[in-house]
Amino acid sequence: MAGCCTSVCDFIVEYDTPRIVLIKNRKVGVVNRVVQLAILAYVIGWVLVWEKGYQEFDSTIGSVTTKVKGIAITNSTPLEEHIWDAADYVIPSQEENSFFVMTNVILTKNQVQGRCPELPNERTRCKSDIDCASGYYNIHSNGVLTGKCVKYNEEVKTCEIFAWCPVENDTVIPKPAILGAAENFTVLIKNNIAFPKFNFSKRNILTNVSASYLKSCQFNRKNDPFCPIFRLGDMVQEAGQDFQKLAVQGGVMGILIEWNCNLDQPPSKCVPKYVFRRLDNKNFGETISPGFNFRFAKYFRNTNGTETRTLFKTYGIRFEIELFGHAGKFNIIPTMINIGSGLALLGMATILCDIIVLYFLKKSNYYKEKKYKYVEDYELGIESETSYGATQNSGTTN
């Protein structure tokens, strides 16, 4: 216990100070310079130049609005001849950071509330009224059972329901897609961004363009990368997808707008970069409930006062727009912090070489003796020198 206390006391009252020892060893010297060069390359090349460690950064904030244009004409049952414009196929007309374009539809016209046979399946087929429990329904039903078993066609009987009749039959999806011409529709994407820390704002419609240019231009990554008007088919193609296949059951596409700006350069150099991605699962055969669809209805009232509706089961492509990025500008504080951190890292070279010299070389004990010098208390050293001098003088006198 006493020895332990002595060690603790010695540790408390001891003080160490660096001592410079010049070791002439080629291997260790080469290792030292290589490590120093590697650290300098990391600090200067990676931190300061590549990662722009001399700048402070701010993340972007912004807004996105869209406007889709294009017309298509169809002439197929049950639609007959029909012209489609943006008011028909963009549903709803405005969304935040997204838009939906209808590409396919199952149409059920002239529905009225009444009684009609349910679609045939394992739960709805019947032989007599006993098989149809009056008042029963579930989430998959088109209506409420009336308790009767009626003919669906000449071969099949199903339970009668109270519902919007005739009921929708969505077992067969139109193929090819009814609005396959949507491939040629275009969308204008207006994007405003700001970096509040630097009081900097900009939009993706460049300041030097004219109204006539916007009416005629179309985004092309090679020839016209700054036009804000995009063809739907081109965006899907850049994502590596086939528009006509995607249009049958719909899907979800991502439009990524990246603003990475170096504000030490002129503002004209701050421009957006567009990337297009398919976001949903494209393997329809391996996916339950694939694609993207929803239902809506348009309601009418006949001259006799009866309410009717046309039911749309709509398939299409939902485009999600994501805005991200950052801007950097020179600032002395991060510059000095990164330079200081780099200088501190240079000490790693000394530590590594010390480990090699003191623990792995054959002459490690010799180097330890040269590197470390143990000095006793200063006052004890004076007393020893005084005693030694007195002894010498006494011997001389004698």
CORRA-V995553 format. One record per residue. N is the residue number from 1. PHI is phi as a letter, one per 40 degrees, with the letter a starting at -180 (none if undefined). OMEGA is omega in whole degrees, -180 to 180 (none if undefined). BURIAL is + if it has 16 or more other C-alpha atoms within 10 Angstrom, else -. Layout:
N PHI OMEGA BURIAL
N PHI OMEGA BURIAL
This chain:
1 none 180 -
2 c 179 -
3 c 179 -
4 c 179 -
5 c 179 -
6 c 179 -
7 c 179 -
8 c 180 -
9 c 179 -
10 c -180 -
11 c -178 -
12 c -174 -
13 c 179 -
14 c 177 -
15 b 179 -
16 b 179 -
17 b -177 -
18 c 177 -
19 b -178 -
20 c 178 -
21 b 179 -
22 c -178 -
23 b 179 -
24 c 179 -
25 b -173 -
26 c -178 -
27 c -179 -
28 c 179 +
29 c 179 -
30 c 178 -
31 d -179 +
32 c -178 +
33 c 179 -
34 c 179 -
35 c 178 +
36 c 178 +
37 c 179 -
38 c 179 -
39 c 178 +
40 c 178 +
41 c 178 -
42 c -176 -
43 c -176 +
44 c -175 +
45 c -174 -
46 c -173 -
47 c -174 +
48 c -175 +
49 c -174 -
50 c -179 -
51 c 178 -
52 f -179 +
53 c 178 +
54 c -177 +
55 b 165 +
56 b -170 +
57 b 176 +
58 a 179 +
59 c -176 -
60 c 167 +
61 b -177 -
62 a -180 -
63 b -179 -
64 b 171 +
65 b -176 +
66 b 175 +
67 a -178 -
68 c 178 +
69 b 178 +
70 i 176 +
71 b 178 +
72 a 178 +
73 b 179 -
74 b 179 -
75 a -176 -
76 b 177 -
77 c 2 -
78 c -175 -
79 c -173 -
80 f 180 -
81 c -174 -
82 a 176 -
83 b -178 -
84 b 173 -
85 b -173 -
86 d 179 +
87 c -179 -
88 c -170 -
89 b 174 +
90 c -172 +
91 b -15 +
92 c -174 -
93 c 180 -
94 b 173 -
95 b 179 -
96 c 176 -
97 f 177 +
98 a 172 +
99 a -177 +
100 b 178 +
101 b 179 +
102 c 179 +
103 b -179 +
104 a -176 +
105 a 168 +
106 b -171 +
107 b 175 +
108 b -173 +
109 c 170 +
110 f 175 -
111 c 174 +
112 b 178 +
113 c -178 -
114 a -178 -
115 b -179 +
116 a 180 +
117 c 177 +
118 c 175 +
119 c -178 +
120 c 170 -
121 a -176 -
122 c -176 -
123 c -171 -
124 b 177 +
125 c -177 +
126 a 175 +
127 b 179 -
128 a -178 -
129 c -179 +
130 c -178 -
131 c -176 +
132 b -178 +
133 c -178 -
134 c 178 +
135 g -178 -
136 c 173 -
137 a 174 -
138 b -173 -
139 c -179 -
140 c -178 -
141 c 173 -
142 c -180 +
143 a -177 +
144 b -179 +
145 c 178 +
146 c -179 +
147 g -180 +
148 b 175 +
149 b -174 +
150 b -180 +
151 c 170 +
152 c 171 +
153 a -176 -
154 c -175 -
155 b -171 -
156 b 171 -
157 b 176 +
158 b 179 +
159 c 177 +
160 c -180 +
161 b 169 +
162 c -171 +
163 a 169 +
164 c -174 +
165 b -3 +
166 c -177 +
167 c -180 +
168 c 174 +
169 b -177 -
170 b -178 -
171 c -180 -
172 b 179 -
173 c 180 +
174 d 179 -
175 a 4 -
176 c -177 -
177 c -178 +
178 c -180 +
179 b 175 +
180 c 178 +
181 c 177 +
182 c 177 +
183 d -178 +
184 c 176 -
185 c 179 +
186 b 177 +
187 b 173 +
188 c 180 +
189 b 177 +
190 b -172 -
191 b 176 +
192 b -180 +
193 b 178 +
194 a 171 +
195 b -172 +
196 d -177 -
197 c -177 -
198 b -179 -
199 f -176 -
200 b 177 -
201 b -179 -
202 a 175 +
203 b -177 +
204 c 172 +
205 c -172 +
206 c -174 -
207 c -175 -
208 c -179 -
209 c -178 -
210 b 179 -
211 c 179 -
212 c 178 -
213 c -179 -
214 c 180 -
215 c -174 -
216 b -173 -
217 c 175 -
218 a -175 +
219 d 173 +
220 a -171 -
221 d -178 -
222 c -172 -
223 c -178 -
224 a -173 -
225 c -176 -
226 b 175 +
227 c -177 +
228 c 180 +
229 b -172 +
230 b 173 +
231 c -176 +
232 d -179 +
233 c 180 +
234 c 179 +
235 c 179 +
236 c 179 +
237 c 178 -
238 c 177 -
239 c 178 +
240 g -177 -
241 b 176 +
242 c -174 -
243 c -176 +
244 c 176 +
245 c 180 -
246 c -175 +
247 c -175 +
248 c -179 +
249 b 176 +
250 g -180 +
251 i -178 +
252 b 179 +
253 b 176 +
254 b 173 +
255 b -177 +
256 b 180 +
257 b -174 +
258 b 176 +
259 b 173 +
260 b -170 +
261 b 172 +
262 b -174 +
263 c 169 +
264 c 177 -
265 c 179 -
266 d -180 -
267 d 180 -
268 c 179 -
269 c -180 -
270 c -176 +
271 b -178 +
272 c 174 +
273 b -176 -
274 b 177 -
275 b -177 -
276 b -177 +
277 b 170 +
278 c -173 +
279 c -180 -
280 c -179 -
281 c -177 -
282 c -179 +
283 c -176 -
284 d -178 -
285 c -178 -
286 b -173 -
287 b 173 -
288 c -177 -
289 f -177 -
290 c 174 +
291 g -179 +
292 a 179 +
293 a 174 +
294 a -179 -
295 b 169 -
296 a -175 -
297 b 172 -
298 b -172 -
299 b 179 -
300 b 174 -
301 b -178 -
302 c -180 -
303 c 178 -
304 c 177 -
305 g -180 -
306 c 178 -
307 c 177 -
308 b 178 +
309 a 170 +
310 b -177 -
311 c 178 +
312 b 164 +
313 c -167 +
314 b 172 +
315 b 179 +
316 a -177 +
317 b 175 +
318 c 180 +
319 b 178 +
320 c -178 +
321 b 180 +
322 b -177 -
323 b 179 +
324 a 178 -
325 i 178 +
326 a 178 +
327 b 179 +
328 b 179 +
329 a -176 +
330 d 175 +
331 a -174 -
332 c -175 -
333 c 178 -
334 c 178 +
335 c -179 +
336 c 179 -
337 c -179 -
338 c 176 +
339 c 178 +
340 c 178 -
341 c 178 -
342 c 178 +
343 c 178 -
344 c 180 -
345 c 179 -
346 c 177 +
347 c 178 -
348 c 179 -
349 c 179 +
350 c -179 +
351 c -180 -
352 c 180 -
353 c 176 +
354 c 179 +
355 c 180 -
356 c -175 -
357 c -171 +
358 c -174 +
359 b -174 -
360 b 179 -
361 c 180 -
362 c -178 -
363 c -175 -
364 c 180 +
365 c 179 -
366 c 180 -
367 c 177 +
368 c 179 -
369 c -179 -
370 c -176 -
371 c -175 +
372 b 175 -
373 b -177 -
374 c -178 -
375 b 178 -
376 c -179 -
377 d -175 -
378 c -179 -
379 c 177 -
380 c 178 -
381 c 179 -
382 c -179 -
383 c -179 -
384 c 180 -
385 c 180 -
386 c 179 -
387 c -179 -
388 c 179 -
389 c 179 -
390 c 179 -
391 c -179 -
392 c -180 -
393 c 180 -
394 c 180 -
395 c -180 -
396 c -180 -
397 c -179 -
398 c none -
